Amino acid sequence: MRSAPRSAPLLAALLSFGLVLPFLGKPVHVDDANFLALAQGARLDAWRPHAVPINWQGHLQPAFEVLSNPPGIGWLLAPVADAPVWAQHLSLLPWLALALWGAWRLGRELAGDGLGAVLVLGSSPVLVLAAQALTPDLPLAACVLGGLGGFVGLPRRWSWAFALLLGCAALFRYSGLALIPLIVLAGWQRGRLWDSLTSLVPISALVLHDLHAYGEVHLLAMGSFQSVSNTPRELLRKAIASVAMLGGAGLLPLAVGRRGIWGALAGAALGVAGVLLSGQSGLPALMTVACAASGGASLGLLRARTPQDRLLLAWGLGGLLFLLALRFSATRYWLPFLAAPALAILRQRPSRRLLGAMVGAQALLALLLSVDDLKLAQAQQAAALWVGPGPGSVAGHWGWQHHMEAQGWTPLEDDGVPLARLAVAEAPWPQEPDPSVCLTLERSAEFPDRWPGPRTHGALAGANLHAFLVHADPLVETYAPWGFSDEPYERVAVYARCGGADPGPGSDSP
């Protein structure tokens, strides 16, 4: 692997692009909608993008109060906010190139295998899915990998610029702040401490911006918003889910070998705890244990023997501790920290056969999850088209709300009074209308699963790539980022206010 031709890293990068390009037309769904709203806010007022209103969990509020992300992605998407969705996706692909370049530099410097780092990180399902989304995750990963890779892998005269690039991660997600102590540690190890401090410039500038634009600092305002699930039970759930999400859709540690056995056993024990804690059984329970064991195998390779080992240990375990402080767990939250266990695996010098098996398995899983993610997005778009034009009230978030608003529907306030019609989608956490309002069911539809592969979201699958809960009655607690089921992608119902209101256009089947 280490004697590969000079063109091999470029060819390896094409694997990642090949897993992304077929999905450029993926409709808006899940968190894409929030960040397109932020982009529209940036178009209306580039200095105050967080002033745009967002319906969050049934209440219309300024994005400043509920969207716990910096404005970077809003500024980035503003020029293409009204462009076709394929153009919006295409505009973010240069960040994938930067992320893969950073992986190559990091792999060469910290693991002696730049090609292996491009293959392992470039085939990671969570990075591939992030590159298909209109969220801050891909630019965040690019700033982290490119910034730290350039800092440790290029001559000192460029160190300040790459530390500045890493600091820009905090303009896309505040988790980028967790990487500033890491680059300071790397600077101390390499005698570049003062250069590493330029990583503080972007967040300092953002703080000054917030004070001028809003009169308060968004980062501090989000502190209390995020700290709502820190009971011992929820902390344990987040820990189990974080480890399982890493092992299920971050890295498949087939190249770990016997060195990962103890970590895998510890992860499996965490998975068993999650099964007992949430009352899982059958295939969802098996997936929880398997994914947690996989995540434990990767994390178990982090060591403290050499300066490079200690840097990776601080990166990986520091990231895990950071994830415990967040509002909920999501697979994509691993992106700024994913390189640490990946490089720890490469530092074990796995054979070409094992590394090839790992990369092949990750690429296949990335493709299968991408197909399912596409089908979920298409189902919600199709559901909105089936309902037809407004006016009316819409209950549910994600891409469903985005597509419905484009047809003239208005998001329902939680416990609010709907307009003459109310359209409800089951999967994306629908708001509840005022219980005193009389509603009659006019029509309903299911959008079935005809996909035999894995599912990234489903109550019966007991899995959720995007969080550690699935909306159902009762709520389903999840850990694994994917599972198997044939439940419908979406169920939609259209209600009319009592009194003969027109239910609007549409047929009785999708």
C-alpha positions in Angstrom: 0.0 0.0 0.0 2.8 2.4 0.9 4.6 1.8 -2.4 1.6 2.8 -4.5 2.1 5.1 -7.5 1.9 8.8 -7.1 -1.5 8.9 -8.8 -3.0 6.5 -6.4 -4.4 9.1 -3.9 -6.2 10.8 -6.7 -7.7 7.6 -7.9 -8.7 6.8 -4.3 -10.4 10.1 -4.1 -12.5 9.2 -7.2 -14.0 6.4 -5.1 -15.5 8.9 -2.7 -16.7 11.2 -5.5 -18.1 8.2 -7.3 -20.3 7.4 -4.2 -21.6 11.0 -4.1 -22.1 12.1 -7.7 -25.1 9.7 -8.5 -27.0 11.4 -5.7 -26.7 15.1 -6.7 -30.4 15.2 -7.4 -31.5 14.0 -3.9 -34.5 16.1 -2.8 -34.2 18.3 0.3 -34.9 16.3 3.4 -34.1 16.1 7.1 -31.9 19.0 8.3 -31.3 20.3 4.7 -34.4 22.3 5.2 -33.2 24.2 8.2 -30.0 25.3 6.5 -31.7 26.3 3.3 -33.9 28.5 5.5 -30.7 30.0 7.0 -29.4 30.6 3.5 -32.6 32.4 2.7 -32.0 34.5 5.9 -28.5 35.3 4.6 -29.9 36.4 1.3 -32.4 38.7 3.0 -29.8 40.1 5.4 -26.3 38.8 5.0 -25.2 40.4 8.3 -28.1 38.8 10.3 -28.9 35.4 8.8 -30.1 34.0 12.2 -32.9 36.6 12.2 -34.9 34.4 9.8 -37.9 32.6 11.5 -37.9 28.8 11.7 -40.7 26.5 12.9 -38.9 24.4 15.5 -40.9 21.7 17.2 -44.1 23.5 16.6 -43.1 27.0 17.4 -42.1 29.8 15.0 -39.0 31.4 16.4 -35.9 33.3 15.1 -33.2 30.8 14.0 -31.0 32.6 16.6 -33.0 30.9 19.4 -33.2 27.4 18.1 -30.7 26.6 15.3 -27.6 25.7 17.2 -25.2 26.2 14.3 -23.1 29.2 13.3 -24.0 31.1 10.1 -21.2 29.7 7.9 -23.4 27.3 5.9 -26.0 30.0 5.4 -23.5 32.3 3.9 -22.1 29.4 1.8 -25.5 28.4 0.4 -26.9 31.9 -0.1 -25.8 32.3 -3.7 -27.5 29.0 -4.7 -30.5 29.1 -2.3 -32.9 29.4 -5.3 -30.9 27.1 -7.6 -31.9 23.6 -8.6 -31.1 21.1 -5.9 -28.4 19.4 -8.0 -26.6 22.7 -8.3 -26.9 23.2 -4.5 -25.3 19.8 -3.9 -22.6 20.4 -6.6 -21.6 23.7 -5.0 -20.4 21.9 -1.9 -18.3 19.3 -3.6 -15.0 21.3 -3.5 -15.1 20.8 0.2 -15.0 17.1 -0.3 -11.8 17.5 -2.3 -10.3 19.6 0.6 -11.4 16.9 3.1 -9.7 14.1 1.1 -6.5 16.2 0.6 -6.4 16.8 4.4 -6.9 13.0 5.0 -3.9 12.3 2.7 -1.7 14.7 4.6 -2.7 13.4 8.0 -2.3 9.8 6.9 1.2 10.5 5.6 2.3 12.4 8.8 0.6 10.5 11.5 0.2 6.9 10.1 2.7 6.7 7.3 -0.1 5.9 4.9 -1.7 8.8 3.1 -3.3 6.5 0.5 -4.9 4.4 3.2 -6.3 7.5 5.0 -7.9 8.7 1.8 -9.4 5.2 1.2 -10.6 4.7 4.8 -12.1 8.2 5.4 -13.2 8.7 1.8 -15.3 5.5 1.9 -16.7 6.2 5.4 -20.6 6.1 5.0 -21.0 9.1 7.3 -18.7 11.2 5.2 -20.3 10.0 1.9 -23.7 10.9 3.3 -22.5 14.3 4.5 -21.3 15.0 1.0 -24.8 14.4 -0.3 -26.4 16.8 2.2 -27.0 20.5 2.3 -25.7 20.8 5.9 -22.6 22.2 7.5 -21.0 18.8 8.0 -19.0 18.5 4.9 -17.4 22.0 5.2 -16.8 21.2 8.9 -14.9 18.0 8.0 -13.0 19.8 5.3 -11.8 22.6 7.6 -10.8 20.0 10.3 -9.0 17.6 8.0 -7.5 20.2 5.7 -6.5 22.5 8.5 -4.9 19.9 10.8 -3.4 17.9 7.8 -1.7 21.0 6.4 -0.6 22.1 9.9 1.2 18.8 10.7 2.2 17.8 7.1 3.5 21.0 5.5 6.5 23.3 6.2 6.2 25.6 9.2 5.9 28.8 7.1 2.3 27.7 6.3 1.3 26.6 9.8 -0.5 29.8 10.7 -2.7 29.6 7.5 -3.7 26.0 8.2 -4.4 26.7 11.8 -6.7 29.5 10.6 -8.4 27.0 8.3 -9.0 24.6 11.1 -10.4 27.5 13.2 -12.9 28.2 10.4 -14.6 24.9 11.3 -16.3 26.8 14.1 -18.1 28.9 11.5 -20.0 25.8 10.4 -20.6 23.9 13.6 -19.6 24.8 17.1 -18.1 21.4 17.5 -15.2 22.9 15.6 -14.2 24.6 18.8 -13.3 21.2 20.3 -10.5 21.0 17.7 -8.7 24.2 18.8 -7.2 22.6 21.9 -6.1 19.7 19.6 -4.2 22.0 17.2 -2.7 23.8 20.1 -1.4 20.4 21.4 -0.1 19.6 18.0 1.6 23.0 17.9 3.2 22.5 21.3 4.4 19.0 20.2 6.0 20.5 17.0 7.3 23.8 18.4 4.6 25.7 16.5 2.5 26.9 19.5 2.2 30.5 18.4 1.2 29.5 14.9 -1.6 27.3 16.3 -3.2 30.3 18.0 -4.4 31.7 14.8 -7.1 29.1 15.0 -8.8 31.4 17.5 -9.3 34.2 15.0 -12.5 32.9 13.3 -14.4 32.3 16.5 -13.2 35.7 17.9 -14.5 37.4 14.8 -17.8 35.6 15.0 -18.3 36.6 18.6 -17.7 40.3 17.6 -20.1 39.8 14.7 -22.8 38.4 17.0 -22.5 41.2 19.5 -22.9 43.8 16.7 -25.7 42.0 14.8 -27.8 40.6 17.7 -26.5 42.1 20.9 -25.6 38.7 22.3 -23.3 35.8 21.5 -25.1 32.9 19.6 -22.6 30.3 21.0 -23.5 31.2 24.6 -27.2 31.4 23.8 -27.0 27.8 22.5 -25.4 26.5 25.7 -28.7 26.3 27.6 -30.5 25.1 24.5 -28.2 22.1 24.2 -28.0 21.2 27.8 -31.5 19.6 28.1 -30.6 15.9 28.2 -27.9 15.4 30.9 -29.6 13.1 33.3 -27.5 10.0 34.1 -29.9 7.9 31.9 -29.6 10.2 28.9 -25.9 10.6 29.3 -25.6 6.8 29.2 -27.9 6.6 26.2 -25.8 9.2 24.3 -22.6 7.3 25.1 -24.0 4.0 23.8 -25.5 5.7 20.8 -22.3 7.6 20.0 -20.2 4.4 20.1 -22.8 2.4 18.1 -23.1 5.2 15.4 -19.3 5.3 15.0 -19.2 1.5 14.6 -22.3 1.3 12.4 -21.8 4.1 9.9 -18.4 5.8 10.7 -15.8 3.1 10.5 -16.1 -0.7 9.9 -12.9 -1.9 11.6 -12.3 -5.0 9.6 -8.6 -4.0 9.5 -8.3 -3.9 13.3 -7.4 -7.6 13.8 -6.8 -9.1 17.2 -5.7 -5.8 18.7 -9.3 -4.6 18.7 -10.8 -7.5 20.7 -10.8 -5.9 24.1 -12.4 -2.7 22.7 -15.0 -4.7 20.8 -15.9 -6.6 24.0 -16.2 -3.3 25.9 -18.4 -1.9 23.1 -20.6 -5.0 23.0 -21.1 -4.6 26.8 -22.3 -1.1 26.2 -24.6 -2.4 23.5 -26.1 -4.9 25.9 -26.7 -2.1 28.4 -28.5 -0.2 25.7 -30.7 -3.2 24.8 -31.7 -3.6 28.5 -32.1 0.1 29.1 -34.5 0.6 26.1 -36.2 -2.8 26.1 -35.0 -3.8 22.6 -35.3 -7.3 21.2 -34.8 -9.2 18.0 -32.9 -7.7 15.1 -32.8 -4.1 16.6 -31.1 -5.5 19.7 -28.6 -7.5 17.6 -27.8 -4.4 15.6 -27.3 -2.3 18.7 -24.8 -4.8 20.1 -23.0 -5.3 16.8 -22.6 -1.6 16.0 -21.5 -0.8 19.6 -18.9 -3.6 19.4 -17.6 -2.3 16.1 -17.3 1.2 17.5 -15.5 -0.1 20.6 -13.0 -1.9 18.4 -12.0 1.3 16.7 -11.9 3.4 19.8 -9.9 0.7 21.6 -6.9 1.2 19.4 -6.3 4.7 20.7 -3.1 4.7 22.7 -0.8 7.1 24.6 2.7 5.6 23.8 4.1 8.2 21.4 3.4 11.9 20.7 1.4 10.9 17.6 -0.6 8.3 19.7 -1.3 10.9 22.4 -2.5 13.4 19.7 -5.0 10.8 18.3 -6.1 9.8 21.8 -6.9 13.4 22.7 -8.7 13.8 19.4 -10.8 10.6 19.7 -11.7 10.5 23.3 -12.0 14.3 23.5 -14.6 14.0 20.7 -16.5 11.3 22.5 -16.7 13.5 25.6 -17.8 16.4 23.5 -20.6 14.4 22.0 -22.0 13.6 25.5 -22.6 17.3 26.0 -24.9 17.7 23.0 -28.7 17.7 23.0 -28.9 14.3 21.3 -26.7 11.9 19.4 -26.4 11.8 15.6 -24.0 9.9 13.4 -22.9 13.0 11.6 -21.6 14.5 14.8 -18.6 12.2 14.6 -17.2 13.9 11.5 -14.8 16.3 13.1 -13.4 13.4 15.2 -13.6 10.5 12.8 -10.0 10.7 11.6 -8.6 9.8 15.1 -9.8 6.2 15.2 -9.2 5.9 11.4 -5.6 6.9 11.8 -5.2 4.7 14.9 -6.3 1.7 12.7 -3.7 2.6 10.0 -1.0 2.9 12.6 -1.4 -0.8 13.3 -0.1 -1.4 9.7 -2.9 -3.7 8.6 -2.3 -5.9 5.6 -3.5 -4.9 2.1 -6.1 -7.7 2.2 -7.6 -6.5 5.5 -7.5 -2.8 4.5 -9.1 -3.6 1.2 -11.8 -5.6 2.9 -12.5 -2.6 5.2 -12.6 -0.1 2.4 -14.8 -2.4 0.2 -17.3 -3.0 3.0 -17.5 0.7 3.9 -18.0 1.7 0.2 -20.7 -0.9 -0.2 -22.5 0.1 3.0 -22.2 3.8 2.0 -23.9 3.0 -1.3 -26.7 1.0 0.3 -27.4 3.7 2.9 -27.2 6.4 0.2 -29.9 4.6 -1.8 -32.1 4.3 1.3 -31.5 8.0 2.2 -32.5 9.0 -1.4 -35.7 6.9 -1.1 -36.7 8.6 2.2 -36.1 12.0 0.6 -38.1 11.0 -2.5 -41.0 9.6 -0.4 -41.4 12.9 1.5 -41.3 14.9 -1.7 -43.8 12.5 -3.3 -46.0 12.8 -0.2 -46.1 16.6 -0.5 -47.0 16.3 -4.2 -49.8 13.8 -3.4 -51.3 16.3 -0.9 -51.2 19.1 -3.5 -51.4 22.8 -3.2 -52.4 24.8 -0.1 -53.6 26.7 1.6 -53.7 24.8 4.8 -51.6 23.8 7.9 -48.8 21.3 7.8 -47.6 19.2 10.7 -44.2 17.7 10.5 -40.7 19.0 9.9 -37.7 18.0 7.7 -38.0 18.0 3.9 -41.7 17.3 4.2 -42.3 20.8 5.6 -40.0 22.3 3.1 -41.9 20.8 0.1 -45.2 21.7 1.6 -44.3 25.3 2.2 -43.3 25.5 -1.4 -46.9 24.6 -2.3 -48.4 27.3 0.0 -48.9 25.4 3.2 -48.2 27.0 6.6 -46.4 25.2 9.5 -48.8 24.4 12.4 -47.9 25.8 15.8 -47.8 23.1 18.4 -51.3 23.0 20.1 -52.3 25.6 17.6 -55.5 25.9 15.6 -55.0 24.7 12.0 -56.4 26.3 8.9 -59.3 24.7 7.0 -57.1 21.8 6.1 -54.4 20.0 8.1 -51.8 17.7 6.4 -49.8 15.4 8.8 -46.8 13.3 8.0 -46.0 10.7 10.6 -42.2 10.3 10.4 -40.9 13.8 10.9 -42.2 14.5 14.4 -45.6 16.2 13.6 -46.9 19.0 15.8 -50.1 18.3 17.6 -53.1 20.6 17.0 -55.3 22.1 19.7 -57.2 19.0 21.1 -60.4 21.0 21.2 -60.4 21.5 17.4 -62.7 19.1 15.5 -61.1 17.4 12.6 -62.4 14.8 10.1 -60.1 12.5 8.1 -60.5 13.2 4.4 -57.9 10.9 2.9 -54.6 9.2 3.8 -51.8 7.4 2.1 -48.8 5.2 2.7 -45.5 5.4 0.8 -44.3 1.9 0.9 -40.8 0.5 1.2 -39.9 -1.4 -2.0 -36.2 -1.3 -1.1 -34.7 -4.6 0.2 -31.6 -3.0 1.6 -30.9 -1.4 5.0 -33.0 1.4 6.4 -31.5 4.6 8.0 -34.7 5.5 9.8 -37.6 3.4 11.1 -39.4 2.5 14.3 -39.6 -1.2 13.4 -36.0 -1.1 12.2 -35.0 0.3 15.7 -32.5 2.5 13.9 -31.9 6.2 13.1 -28.9 7.7 11.4 -29.9 11.2 12.4 -30.8 10.9 16.1 -31.3 8.4 18.9 -35.1 8.5 18.9 -37.7 7.6 16.2 -41.1 9.2 16.3 -43.8 6.6 17.1 -46.4 5.9 19.7 -44.7 5.4 22.1 -41.3 6.9 21.1 -38.7 4.3 20.1 -35.2 4.7 21.6 -32.5 3.7 19.1 -28.7 3.3 19.0 -27.8 1.7 15.7 -27.6 4.1 12.7 -29.3 1.6 10.4 -31.3 -1.6 10.5 -33.8 -3.7 8.5 -37.6 -3.4 8.1 -40.2 -3.1 5.4 -42.3 -0.4 7.2 -43.5 2.5 4.9 -41.2 5.4 4.4 -44.0 7.7 5.2 -47.7 7.8 6.2 -49.6 11.0 5.4 -53.1 12.0 6.4 -55.2 15.1 5.3 -57.8 16.4 7.7 -60.5 19.0 7.3 -61.9 21.3 10.0 -65.4 20.2 10.9 -68.0 22.2 9.0 -67.5 21.1 5.4 -64.1 22.6 4.6 -62.8 21.7 1.2 -60.1 19.0 1.6 -58.3 20.2 -1.5 -56.9 18.4 -4.6 -55.2 15.1 -4.7 -56.0 11.4 -5.2 -56.4 8.6 -2.6 -53.2 6.8 -3.5 -49.6 8.0 -4.1 
